[in-house]
Amino acid sequence: MMLVMEQCGILIERQHHEVATAGQAEIDFVFDKLVRTADKLMMYKYIVKNVAQSPRQSRDLHAQAALRR
């Protein structure tokens, strides 16, 4: 997924696995101006959805929880 995103011009900040359950991962991309970031987010979701359609893969997109103080 990251390779496809980079080919589409989305700069990846980092990728790491989550500790909650096996198989979860997080891919962070570099933010830009508001409209460009919104466009990149739509491409991001489209790429994740289509790459994950291959056998034995699934996807689920969740927003990052904000810290409350």
N, CA, C and O atoms as a Tinker XYZ file with bonds, in Angstrom:
   276  protein
     1  N      0.816000   -1.182000    0.000000    73     2
     2  CA     0.000000    0.000000    0.000000    64     1     3
     3  C      0.867000    1.256000    0.000000    63     2     4     5
     4  O      0.587000    2.228000   -0.701000    81     3
     5  N      1.923000    1.207000    0.802000    73     3     6
     6  CA     2.790000    2.382000    0.876000    64     5     7
     7  C      3.454000    2.681000   -0.461000    63     6     8     9
     8  O      3.594000    3.844000   -0.842000    81     7
     9  N      3.860000    1.647000   -1.167000    73     7    10
    10  CA     4.510000    1.858000   -2.461000    64     9    11
    11  C      3.553000    2.513000   -3.448000    63    10    12    13
    12  O      3.950000    3.410000   -4.191000    81    11
    13  N      2.304000    2.075000   -3.462000    73    11    14
    14  CA     1.312000    2.662000   -4.361000    64    13    15
    15  C      1.060000    4.116000   -3.979000    63    14    16    17
    16  O      0.950000    4.975000   -4.854000    81    15
    17  N      0.968000    4.398000   -2.681000    73    15    18
    18  CA     0.758000    5.774000   -2.226000    64    17    19
    19  C      1.906000    6.676000   -2.649000    63    18    20    21
    20  O      1.684000    7.793000   -3.116000    81    19
    21  N      3.128000    6.197000   -2.486000    73    19    22
    22  CA     4.282000    6.991000   -2.890000    64    21    23
    23  C      4.316000    7.215000   -4.393000    63    22    24    25
    24  O      4.731000    8.280000   -4.850000    81    23
    25  N      3.881000    6.218000   -5.174000    73    23    26
    26  CA     3.821000    6.382000   -6.626000    64    25    27
    27  C      2.778000    7.423000   -7.025000    63    26    28    29
    28  O      2.893000    8.050000   -8.078000    81    27
    29  N      1.757000    7.605000   -6.179000    73    27    30
    30  CA     0.698000    8.585000   -6.451000    64    29    31
    31  C      1.017000    9.956000   -5.872000    63    30    32    33
    32  O      0.193000   10.866000   -5.966000    81    31
    33  N      2.190000   10.123000   -5.278000    73    31    34
    34  CA     2.604000   11.434000   -4.792000    64    33    35
    35  C      2.264000   11.709000   -3.335000    63    34    36    37
    36  O      2.372000   12.852000   -2.890000    81    35
    37  N      1.860000   10.700000   -2.582000    73    35    38
    38  CA     1.581000   10.878000   -1.163000    64    37    39
    39  C      2.866000   10.567000   -0.397000    63    38    40    41
    40  O      3.366000    9.443000   -0.442000    81    39
    41  N      3.392000   11.560000    0.299000    73    39    42
    42  CA     4.615000   11.363000    1.074000    64    41    43
    43  C      4.266000   10.668000    2.386000    63    42    44    45
    44  O      3.434000   11.159000    3.150000    81    43
    45  N      4.893000    9.545000    2.644000    73    43    46
    46  CA     4.619000    8.757000    3.840000    64    45    47
    47  C      5.558000    9.216000    4.953000    63    46    48    49
    48  O      6.776000    9.246000    4.781000    81    47
    49  N      4.972000    9.572000    6.094000    73    47    50
    50  CA     5.775000    9.986000    7.246000    64    49    51
    51  C      6.348000    8.770000    7.961000    63    50    52    53
    52  O      7.546000    8.715000    8.240000    81    51
    53  N      5.487000    7.790000    8.260000    73    51    54
    54  CA     5.934000    6.556000    8.891000    64    53    55
    55  C      4.849000    5.505000    8.789000    63    54    56    57
    56  O      3.684000    5.804000    8.527000    81    55
    57  N      5.265000    4.258000    9.003000    73    55    58
    58  CA     4.350000    3.121000    9.029000    64    57    59
    59  C      4.768000    2.250000   10.186000    63    58    60    61
    60  O      5.956000    1.985000   10.374000    81    59
    61  N      3.793000    1.799000   10.970000    73    59    62
    62  CA     4.121000    0.922000   12.086000    64    61    63
    63  C      2.927000    0.049000   12.408000    63    62    64    65
    64  O      1.799000    0.348000   12.016000    81    63
    65  N      3.182000   -1.031000   13.124000    73    63    66
    66  CA     2.103000   -1.936000   13.505000    64    65    67
    67  C      1.490000   -1.466000   14.812000    63    66    68    69
    68  O      2.145000   -0.802000   15.616000    81    67
    69  N      0.247000   -1.809000   15.014000    73    67    70
    70  CA    -0.446000   -1.487000   16.256000    64    69    71
    71  C     -0.283000   -2.639000   17.223000    63    70    72    73
    72  O     -0.095000   -3.781000   16.803000    81    71
    73  N     -0.350000   -2.358000   18.501000    73    71    74
    74  CA    -0.168000   -3.395000   19.509000    64    73    75
    75  C     -1.492000   -4.006000   19.966000    63    74    76    77
    76  O     -1.485000   -4.952000   20.753000    81    75
    77  N     -2.612000   -3.494000   19.498000    73    75    78
    78  CA    -3.921000   -3.981000   19.958000    64    77    79
    79  C     -4.150000   -5.443000   19.582000    63    78    80    81
    80  O     -4.330000   -6.285000   20.462000    81    79
    81  N     -4.146000   -5.748000   18.307000    73    79    82
    82  CA    -4.307000   -7.129000   17.849000    64    81    83
    83  C     -3.387000   -7.363000   16.660000    63    82    84    85
    84  O     -2.850000   -6.423000   16.074000    81    83
    85  N     -3.220000   -8.605000   16.326000    73    83    86
    86  CA    -2.322000   -8.961000   15.222000    64    85    87
    87  C     -2.861000   -8.441000   13.895000    63    86    88    89
    88  O     -4.067000   -8.471000   13.647000    81    87
    89  N     -1.980000   -7.976000   13.069000    73    87    90
    90  CA    -2.352000   -7.579000   11.726000    64    89    91
    91  C     -2.765000   -6.133000   11.561000    63    90    92    93
    92  O     -3.009000   -5.699000   10.436000    81    91
    93  N     -2.852000   -5.374000   12.634000    73    91    94
    94  CA    -3.227000   -3.970000   12.500000    64    93    95
    95  C     -1.988000   -3.139000   12.192000    63    94    96    97
    96  O     -0.908000   -3.390000   12.727000    81    95
    97  N     -2.155000   -2.162000   11.336000    73    95    98
    98  CA    -1.049000   -1.287000   10.981000    64    97    99
    99  C     -1.558000    0.139000   10.832000    63    98   100   101
   100  O     -2.748000    0.378000   10.623000    81    99
   101  N     -0.642000    1.061000   10.943000    73    99   102
   102  CA    -0.972000    2.475000   10.777000    64   101   103
   103  C     -0.003000    3.067000    9.778000    63   102   104   105
   104  O      1.204000    2.842000    9.864000    81   103
   105  N     -0.531000    3.824000    8.828000    73   103   106
   106  CA     0.286000    4.507000    7.831000    64   105   107
   107  C     -0.002000    5.996000    7.971000    63   106   108   109
   108  O     -1.134000    6.433000    7.762000    81   107
   109  N      1.012000    6.773000    8.322000    73   107   110
   110  CA     0.866000    8.218000    8.492000    64   109   111
   111  C      1.459000    8.913000    7.278000    63   110   112   113
   112  O      2.545000    8.561000    6.816000    81   111
   113  N      0.737000    9.905000    6.766000    73   111   114
   114  CA     1.275000   10.655000    5.639000    64   113   115
   115  C      1.516000   12.102000    6.053000    63   114   116   117
   116  O      0.936000   12.588000    7.024000    81   115
   117  N      2.376000   12.780000    5.305000    73   115   118
   118  CA     2.777000   14.148000    5.606000    64   117   119
   119  C      1.642000   15.091000    5.210000    63   118   120   121
   120  O      1.092000   14.994000    4.113000    81   119
   121  N      1.299000   16.008000    6.125000    73   119   122
   122  CA     0.243000   16.971000    5.842000    64   121   123
   123  C      0.763000   18.095000    4.962000    63   122   124   125
   124  O      1.961000   18.377000    4.916000    81   123
   125  N     -0.174000   18.728000    4.265000    73   123   126
   126  CA     0.117000   19.818000    3.341000    64   125   127
   127  C     -0.933000   20.892000    3.601000    63   126   128   129
   128  O     -1.533000   20.919000    4.676000    81   127
   129  N     -1.159000   21.760000    2.655000    73   127   130
   130  CA    -2.249000   22.726000    2.795000    64   129   131
   131  C     -3.570000   21.981000    2.840000    63   130   132   133
   132  O     -3.648000   20.824000    2.425000    81   131
   133  N     -4.606000   22.636000    3.340000    73   131   134
   134  CA    -5.874000   21.984000    3.642000    64   133   135
   135  C     -6.467000   21.238000    2.446000    63   134   136   137
   136  O     -6.821000   20.066000    2.573000    81   135
   137  N     -6.582000   21.881000    1.310000    73   135   138
   138  CA    -7.214000   21.246000    0.146000    64   137   139
   139  C     -6.359000   20.099000   -0.384000    63   138   140   141
   140  O     -6.887000   19.058000   -0.776000    81   139
   141  N     -5.049000   20.287000   -0.398000    73   139   142
   142  CA    -4.158000   19.217000   -0.864000    64   141   143
   143  C     -4.208000   18.007000    0.071000    63   142   144   145
   144  O     -4.192000   16.861000   -0.379000    81   143
   145  N     -4.269000   18.280000    1.383000    73   143   146
   146  CA    -4.360000   17.176000    2.343000    64   145   147
   147  C     -5.672000   16.437000    2.186000    63   146   148   149
   148  O     -5.702000   15.210000    2.287000    81   147
   149  N     -6.763000   17.157000    1.942000    73   147   150
   150  CA    -8.058000   16.509000    1.725000    64   149   151
   151  C     -8.020000   15.631000    0.474000    63   150   152   153
   152  O     -8.561000   14.525000    0.478000    81   151
   153  N     -7.391000   16.111000   -0.584000    73   151   154
   154  CA    -7.259000   15.309000   -1.805000    64   153   155
   155  C     -6.416000   14.060000   -1.553000    63   154   156   157
   156  O     -6.751000   12.971000   -2.019000    81   155
   157  N     -5.319000   14.230000   -0.811000    73   155   158
   158  CA    -4.458000   13.089000   -0.502000    64   157   159
   159  C     -5.171000   12.080000    0.387000    63   158   160   161
   160  O     -4.960000   10.875000    0.250000    81   159
   161  N     -6.015000   12.561000    1.298000    73   159   162
   162  CA    -6.766000   11.657000    2.157000    64   161   163
   163  C     -7.740000   10.817000    1.336000    63   162   164   165
   164  O     -7.895000    9.625000    1.602000    81   163
   165  N     -8.396000   11.413000    0.348000    73   163   166
   166  CA    -9.311000   10.652000   -0.507000    64   165   167
   167  C     -8.547000    9.620000   -1.329000    63   166   168   169
   168  O     -9.014000    8.493000   -1.494000    81   167
   169  N     -7.371000    9.996000   -1.849000    73   167   170
   170  CA    -6.541000    9.028000   -2.573000    64   169   171
   171  C     -6.080000    7.921000   -1.643000    63   170   172   173
   172  O     -6.079000    6.751000   -2.024000    81   171
   173  N     -5.689000    8.277000   -0.428000    73   171   174
   174  CA    -5.247000    7.323000    0.591000    64   173   175
   175  C     -6.325000    6.271000    0.824000    63   174   176   177
   176  O     -6.047000    5.073000    0.791000    81   175
   177  N     -7.556000    6.721000    1.060000    73   175   178
   178  CA    -8.657000    5.793000    1.323000    64   177   179
   179  C     -8.947000    4.917000    0.102000    63   178   180   181
   180  O     -9.218000    3.725000    0.248000    81   179
   181  N     -8.891000    5.494000   -1.089000    73   179   182
   182  CA    -9.129000    4.743000   -2.325000    64   181   183
   183  C     -8.060000    3.667000   -2.516000    63   182   184   185
   184  O     -8.372000    2.530000   -2.869000    81   183
   185  N     -6.796000    4.034000   -2.281000    73   183   186
   186  CA    -5.696000    3.080000   -2.447000    64   185   187
   187  C     -5.817000    1.946000   -1.440000    63   186   188   189
   188  O     -5.685000    0.779000   -1.807000    81   187
   189  N     -6.066000    2.275000   -0.171000    73   187   190
   190  CA    -6.183000    1.241000    0.857000    64   189   191
   191  C     -7.324000    0.289000    0.520000    63   190   192   193
   192  O     -7.173000   -0.927000    0.643000    81   191
   193  N     -8.449000    0.825000    0.103000    73   191   194
   194  CA    -9.610000   -0.007000   -0.234000    64   193   195
   195  C     -9.290000   -0.959000   -1.387000    63   194   196   197
   196  O     -9.621000   -2.143000   -1.321000    81   195
   197  N     -8.657000   -0.457000   -2.427000    73   195   198
   198  CA    -8.420000   -1.278000   -3.614000    64   197   199
   199  C     -7.257000   -2.251000   -3.449000    63   198   200   201
   200  O     -7.318000   -3.365000   -3.968000    81   199
   201  N     -6.217000   -1.865000   -2.752000    73   199   202
   202  CA    -5.102000   -2.784000   -2.525000    64   201   203
   203  C     -5.536000   -3.902000   -1.591000    63   202   204   205
   204  O     -5.102000   -5.043000   -1.752000    81   203
   205  N     -6.390000   -3.593000   -0.615000    73   203   206
   206  CA    -6.827000   -4.601000    0.357000    64   205   207
   207  C     -7.824000   -5.594000   -0.225000    63   206   208   209
   208  O     -8.179000   -6.555000    0.456000    81   207
   209  N     -8.279000   -5.406000   -1.430000    73   207   210
   210  CA    -9.204000   -6.355000   -2.039000    64   209   211
   211  C     -8.509000   -7.627000   -2.489000    63   210   212   213
   212  O     -9.167000   -8.580000   -2.908000    81   211
   213  N     -7.193000   -7.651000   -2.406000    73   211   214
   214  CA    -6.497000   -8.873000   -2.760000    64   213   215
   215  C     -6.811000   -9.951000   -1.718000    63   214   216   217
   216  O     -7.234000   -9.622000   -0.610000    81   215
   217  N     -6.617000  -11.202000   -2.045000    73   215   218
   218  CA    -6.980000  -12.290000   -1.132000    64   217   219
   219  C     -6.329000  -12.169000    0.243000    63   218   220   221
   220  O     -5.176000  -11.755000    0.360000    81   219
   221  N     -7.070000  -12.529000    1.268000    73   219   222
   222  CA    -6.615000  -12.601000    2.656000    64   221   223
   223  C     -6.271000  -11.251000    3.262000    63   222   224   225
   224  O     -5.563000  -11.205000    4.269000    81   223
   225  N     -6.741000  -10.157000    2.693000    73   223   226
   226  CA    -6.517000   -8.853000    3.284000    64   225   227
   227  C     -7.855000   -8.171000    3.487000    63   226   228   229
   228  O     -8.806000   -8.400000    2.741000    81   227
   229  N     -7.913000   -7.340000    4.492000    73   227   230
   230  CA    -9.095000   -6.531000    4.723000    64   229   231
   231  C     -8.640000   -5.158000    5.178000    63   230   232   233
   232  O     -7.461000   -4.948000    5.463000    81   231
   233  N     -9.560000   -4.240000    5.245000    73   231   234
   234  CA    -9.211000   -2.896000    5.679000    64   233   235
   235  C    -10.349000   -2.329000    6.509000    63   234   236   237
   236  O    -11.516000   -2.686000    6.346000    81   235
   237  N     -9.967000   -1.441000    7.394000    73   235   238
   238  CA   -10.926000   -0.734000    8.222000    64   237   239
   239  C    -10.276000    0.582000    8.606000    63   238   240   241
   240  O     -9.187000    0.585000    9.180000    81   239
   241  N    -10.911000    1.685000    8.305000    73   239   242
   242  CA   -10.314000    2.986000    8.557000    64   241   243
   243  C    -10.953000    3.603000    9.799000    63   242   244   245
   244  O    -12.177000    3.689000    9.901000    81   243
   245  N    -10.119000    4.028000   10.735000    73   243   246
   246  CA   -10.590000    4.669000   11.961000    64   245   247
   247  C     -9.865000    5.972000   12.163000    63   246   248   249
   248  O     -8.679000    6.094000   11.856000    81   247
   249  N    -10.579000    6.939000   12.677000    73   247   250
   250  CA    -9.965000    8.220000   13.009000    64   249   251
   251  C     -9.130000    8.073000   14.279000    63   250   252   253
   252  O     -9.438000    7.258000   15.149000    81   251
   253  N     -8.094000    8.858000   14.369000    73   251   254
   254  CA    -7.251000    8.848000   15.552000    64   253   255
   255  C     -8.016000    9.516000   16.699000    63   254   256   257
   256  O     -8.579000   10.596000   16.519000    81   255
   257  N     -8.040000    8.898000   17.843000    73   255   258
   258  CA    -8.723000    9.464000   18.997000    64   257   259
   259  C     -7.942000   10.662000   19.521000    63   258   260   261
   260  O     -6.722000   10.604000   19.675000    81   259
   261  N     -8.665000   11.754000   19.794000    73   259   262
   262  CA    -8.015000   12.953000   20.325000    64   261   263
   263  C     -7.812000   12.792000   21.829000    63   262   264   265
   264  O     -8.647000   12.222000   22.531000    81   263
   265  N     -6.703000   13.300000   22.291000    73   263   266
   266  CA    -6.412000   13.254000   23.720000    64   265   267
   267  C     -7.225000   14.314000   24.448000    63   266   268   269
   268  O     -7.243000   15.474000   24.037000    81   267
   269  N     -7.884000   13.933000   25.503000    73   267   270
   270  CA    -8.646000   14.895000   26.306000    64   269   271
   271  C     -7.861000   15.227000   27.562000    63   270   272   273
   272  O     -7.267000   14.347000   28.184000    81   271
   273  N     -7.860000   16.456000   27.919000    73   271   274
   274  CA    -7.157000   16.900000   29.137000    64   273   275
   275  C     -8.116000   17.536000   30.087000    63   274   276
   276  O     -7.717000   17.972000   31.167000    81   275
